[in-house]
């Protein structure tokens, strides 16, 4: 993979790939309003917000591949926007939490956002 030529470790490249993959899934979910067993509100407001949050995730993955401290911290900023947005869509009722599957889905997704942000912050210290 070309990412390894830029100084990214295998773990960093893997996380970048996951961010891009999961972000793409969020964008698709925003338009389809369902992903596996999860469902979202079928309103234009969620479509826009959900797609925007997915693009933040994709952007974080792409910024991480640039292997520069400034870009890594910008990637963390996008993940913070995603974190706040997830809380906002639940608080606004755009992501129903009426059954345990929904709660587990949004909880795990939000936890992954935090884990990715912490990892990127740790890695950014060693970046040029």
C-alpha positions, 0 to 999 in steps of 0.5 A: 500500500502506498500509505507505508511509503509515507511513514505510517505504521501498519496500525495507523494505516489500518485505523485510517482504512477503518475510518474511511470504511466506517465513514462511508458506511455512515454516509450510506446509512444517512441516505438508506436510513438502515444499516444491518439492524440499526435504523434512523429517522427518515427525515431530511434533517438526519440525512444531512447531519448523518452524511456530514458526520460520515464525511467527518469520519472519512476526512479523518482517515484521509488526513491521517494518511498524510502523516503530519502532526497538523493533519493528525490533529485536524483529524482529531478535530473532525472526530470531536465534531463526529462525537458531538454530532452523535450525541446531538442526533440522539438528543434530538431524537433523530437516532431512535434509542427505543431498543437495546440494539439501537443503544448498543449500536450508537454506543459502540460507534461513539466509543470507537470514535473516542478510541480512534481520536485517542490513538491519533493523538498519541501517534501525532506526538511522533509525527513530523 
